[in-house]
Amino acid sequence: MMHKYLYMGQDLTLDVVIKVEMIVERVCKKEGSEFEEVLIKFLESNTYKNLKSKESILKTRGTEFIVNELFIEWTKSNTIQSNAQGDYVYDLLKTVTLC
């Protein structure tokens, strides 16, 4: 059985499913990646966790806004991983150019 997404008592399950598809499609176009690959990566993200949270208003935001939040999350995640490997200056420059 599929989990239902509720917001203020209204069932938004279909809206969230459609929004997830739109987000993944947009990321695929920007990255040139396969749908399944991006979908798995998205479903593991904090952005998706926030999207499906009952308390979050992220589901009321537009697709482009959510995609931008997702890229910010992935950029921060890559920066942390790279910093652990000693690439601090390179990642700092990447972050600055994104702002």
Secondary structure, 3 states (H helix, E strand, C coil): CCCCCEECCEECHHHHHHHHHHHHHHHHHHHCCCHHHHHHHHHCCHHHHHHHCCCCCHHHCCHHHHHHHHHHHHHHHHHHHHHHCCCHHHHHHHHHHHC
